[in-house]
Amino acid sequence: MRVGFYGGVEGVTGSCLLLEADNKKVLIDCGLFQGLEEHKNYEPFPFNPREMRLF
């Protein structure tokens, strides 16, 4: 099992955690940047969102 931390510091509304286990990937929360860093919301994710499981 792996847990990736991709956000949650300073000007965001939540964290961004990626849990990987048994060849499955689950994205837990995905906060947005606010204020002066809002432009970062348009940058590509550091992972492929199409690989996530939907529940």
VMD Tcl script that builds the backbone (N, CA, C; Angstrom):
set m [mol new atoms 165]
animate dup $m
set s [atomselect $m all]
$s set {name element resname resid chain x y z} {
  {N N MET 1 A 0.851 -1.167 0.000}
  {CA C MET 1 A 0.000 0.000 0.000}
  {C C MET 1 A 0.899 1.233 0.000}
  {N N ARG 2 A 0.488 2.239 -0.778}
  {CA C ARG 2 A 1.199 3.514 -0.836}
  {C C ARG 2 A 0.214 4.652 -0.648}
  {N N VAL 3 A 0.678 5.694 0.020}
  {CA C VAL 3 A -0.116 6.911 0.161}
  {C C VAL 3 A 0.717 8.059 -0.382}
  {N N GLY 4 A 0.183 8.788 -1.348}
  {CA C GLY 4 A 0.859 9.958 -1.909}
  {C C GLY 4 A 0.198 11.226 -1.418}
  {N N PHE 5 A 0.997 12.169 -0.959}
  {CA C PHE 5 A 0.495 13.460 -0.487}
  {C C PHE 5 A 0.811 14.505 -1.555}
  {N N TYR 6 A -0.225 15.117 -2.128}
  {CA C TYR 6 A -0.039 16.050 -3.233}
  {C C TYR 6 A -0.596 17.440 -2.947}
  {N N GLY 7 A -0.774 17.781 -1.705}
  {CA C GLY 7 A -1.287 19.116 -1.398}
  {C C GLY 7 A -1.664 19.247 0.054}
  {N N GLY 8 A -2.206 20.381 0.397}
  {CA C GLY 8 A -2.662 20.602 1.759}
  {C C GLY 8 A -1.776 21.544 2.551}
  {N N VAL 9 A -0.998 22.387 1.864}
  {CA C VAL 9 A -0.128 23.333 2.557}
  {C C VAL 9 A -0.552 24.748 2.189}
  {N N GLU 10 A -0.755 25.565 3.166}
  {CA C GLU 10 A -1.067 26.990 3.040}
  {C C GLU 10 A -2.407 27.244 2.358}
  {N N GLY 11 A -2.468 27.882 1.193}
  {CA C GLY 11 A -3.701 28.424 0.629}
  {C C GLY 11 A -4.609 27.459 -0.085}
  {N N VAL 12 A -4.856 26.264 0.454}
  {CA C VAL 12 A -5.769 25.326 -0.203}
  {C C VAL 12 A -6.975 25.043 0.675}
  {N N THR 13 A -8.057 24.565 0.049}
  {CA C THR 13 A -9.298 24.273 0.777}
  {C C THR 13 A -9.333 22.851 1.319}
  {N N GLY 14 A -8.357 22.036 1.001}
  {CA C GLY 14 A -8.309 20.652 1.478}
  {C C GLY 14 A -7.014 20.014 1.043}
  {N N SER 15 A -6.834 18.774 1.398}
  {CA C SER 15 A -5.616 18.068 1.015}
  {C C SER 15 A -5.834 17.336 -0.306}
  {N N CYS 16 A -4.841 16.599 -0.729}
  {CA C CYS 16 A -4.954 15.770 -1.921}
  {C C CYS 16 A -4.143 14.506 -1.647}
  {N N LEU 17 A -4.829 13.430 -1.319}
  {CA C LEU 17 A -4.185 12.167 -0.976}
  {C C LEU 17 A -4.530 11.117 -2.019}
  {N N LEU 18 A -3.534 10.342 -2.418}
  {CA C LEU 18 A -3.741 9.261 -3.371}
  {C C LEU 18 A -3.358 7.955 -2.698}
  {N N LEU 19 A -4.324 7.070 -2.517}
  {CA C LEU 19 A -4.105 5.766 -1.904}
  {C C LEU 19 A -4.004 4.731 -3.015}
  {N N GLU 20 A -2.926 3.937 -3.005}
  {CA C GLU 20 A -2.718 2.886 -4.002}
  {C C GLU 20 A -2.544 1.550 -3.290}
  {N N ALA 21 A -3.363 0.563 -3.677}
  {CA C ALA 21 A -3.274 -0.779 -3.094}
  {C C ALA 21 A -3.891 -1.782 -4.057}
  {N N ASP 22 A -3.273 -2.934 -4.190}
  {CA C ASP 22 A -3.799 -4.010 -5.043}
  {C C ASP 22 A -4.134 -3.528 -6.454}
  {N N ASN 23 A -3.250 -2.741 -7.044}
  {CA C ASN 23 A -3.424 -2.206 -8.398}
  {C C ASN 23 A -4.657 -1.328 -8.557}
  {N N LYS 24 A -5.116 -0.776 -7.454}
  {CA C LYS 24 A -6.242 0.170 -7.486}
  {C C LYS 24 A -5.772 1.497 -6.925}
  {N N LYS 25 A -6.377 2.594 -7.401}
  {CA C LYS 25 A -6.024 3.928 -6.948}
  {C C LYS 25 A -7.286 4.662 -6.531}
  {N N VAL 26 A -7.223 5.272 -5.350}
  {CA C VAL 26 A -8.361 6.026 -4.838}
  {C C VAL 26 A -7.860 7.405 -4.435}
  {N N LEU 27 A -8.478 8.437 -4.968}
  {CA C LEU 27 A -8.139 9.810 -4.611}
  {C C LEU 27 A -9.019 10.229 -3.445}
  {N N ILE 28 A -8.381 10.666 -2.362}
  {CA C ILE 28 A -9.104 11.070 -1.157}
  {C C ILE 28 A -8.973 12.580 -1.027}
  {N N ASP 29 A -10.066 13.274 -1.207}
  {CA C ASP 29 A -10.100 14.734 -1.145}
  {C C ASP 29 A -9.256 15.312 -2.276}
  {N N CYS 30 A -9.514 16.495 -2.662}
  {CA C CYS 30 A -8.703 17.170 -3.672}
  {C C CYS 30 A -8.991 18.657 -3.563}
  {N N GLY 31 A -8.299 19.301 -2.630}
  {CA C GLY 31 A -8.527 20.714 -2.356}
  {C C GLY 31 A -8.108 21.616 -3.503}
  {N N LEU 32 A -8.658 22.808 -3.512}
  {CA C LEU 32 A -8.336 23.817 -4.518}
  {C C LEU 32 A -7.517 24.932 -3.888}
  {N N PHE 33 A -6.676 25.563 -4.696}
  {CA C PHE 33 A -5.929 26.724 -4.233}
  {C C PHE 33 A -6.849 27.936 -4.224}
  {N N GLN 34 A -6.582 28.860 -3.306}
  {CA C GLN 34 A -7.379 30.078 -3.180}
  {C C GLN 34 A -6.475 31.302 -3.274}
  {N N GLY 35 A -7.086 32.443 -3.516}
  {CA C GLY 35 A -6.372 33.706 -3.460}
  {C C GLY 35 A -5.300 33.841 -4.523}
  {N N LEU 36 A -4.111 34.295 -4.117}
  {CA C LEU 36 A -3.032 34.578 -5.057}
  {C C LEU 36 A -2.508 33.336 -5.766}
  {N N GLU 37 A -2.782 32.140 -5.228}
  {CA C GLU 37 A -2.290 30.904 -5.842}
  {C C GLU 37 A -3.366 30.188 -6.657}
  {N N GLU 38 A -4.499 30.838 -6.884}
  {CA C GLU 38 A -5.620 30.218 -7.596}
  {C C GLU 38 A -5.231 29.719 -8.987}
  {N N HIS 39 A -4.274 30.349 -9.628}
  {CA C HIS 39 A -3.830 29.931 -10.966}
  {C C HIS 39 A -3.298 28.491 -10.971}
  {N N LYS 40 A -2.871 27.986 -9.820}
  {CA C LYS 40 A -2.347 26.617 -9.731}
  {C C LYS 40 A -3.429 25.565 -9.946}
  {N N ASN 41 A -4.705 25.951 -9.824}
  {CA C ASN 41 A -5.810 25.009 -10.047}
  {C C ASN 41 A -5.872 24.534 -11.495}
  {N N TYR 42 A -5.190 25.237 -12.402}
  {CA C TYR 42 A -5.229 24.890 -13.822}
  {C C TYR 42 A -4.001 24.103 -14.266}
  {N N GLU 43 A -3.083 23.831 -13.357}
  {CA C GLU 43 A -1.895 23.035 -13.682}
  {C C GLU 43 A -2.282 21.550 -13.724}
  {N N PRO 44 A -1.574 20.755 -14.512}
  {CA C PRO 44 A -1.883 19.319 -14.574}
  {C C PRO 44 A -1.631 18.631 -13.231}
  {N N PHE 45 A -2.404 17.603 -12.966}
  {CA C PHE 45 A -2.182 16.791 -11.767}
  {C C PHE 45 A -0.864 16.029 -11.895}
  {N N PRO 46 A -0.203 15.713 -10.783}
  {CA C PRO 46 A 1.027 14.918 -10.837}
  {C C PRO 46 A 0.739 13.418 -10.963}
  {N N PHE 47 A -0.499 13.064 -11.288}
  {CA C PHE 47 A -0.925 11.678 -11.483}
  {C C PHE 47 A -2.020 11.701 -12.548}
  {N N ASN 48 A -2.379 10.530 -13.059}
  {CA C ASN 48 A -3.408 10.444 -14.092}
  {C C ASN 48 A -4.782 10.283 -13.442}
  {N N PRO 49 A -5.643 11.308 -13.464}
  {CA C PRO 49 A -6.956 11.207 -12.825}
  {C C PRO 49 A -7.838 10.104 -13.409}
  {N N ARG 50 A -7.593 9.692 -14.644}
  {CA C ARG 50 A -8.412 8.645 -15.263}
  {C C ARG 50 A -8.174 7.272 -14.647}
  {N N GLU 51 A -7.124 7.129 -13.858}
  {CA C GLU 51 A -6.816 5.851 -13.216}
  {C C GLU 51 A -7.521 5.695 -11.863}
  {N N MET 52 A -8.298 6.690 -11.438}
  {CA C MET 52 A -8.948 6.639 -10.136}
  {C C MET 52 A -10.200 5.783 -10.185}
  {N N ARG 53 A -10.531 5.185 -9.056}
  {CA C ARG 53 A -11.779 4.422 -8.935}
  {C C ARG 53 A -12.896 5.340 -8.505}
  {N N LEU 54 A -14.092 5.106 -9.003}
  {CA C LEU 54 A -15.265 5.871 -8.596}
  {C C LEU 54 A -16.099 5.014 -7.667}
  {N N PHE 55 A -16.575 5.623 -6.617}
  {CA C PHE 55 A -17.444 4.919 -5.665}
  {C C PHE 55 A -18.768 5.603 -5.566}
}
mol reanalyze $m
mol bondsrecalc $m
mol representation Tube
mol addrep $m
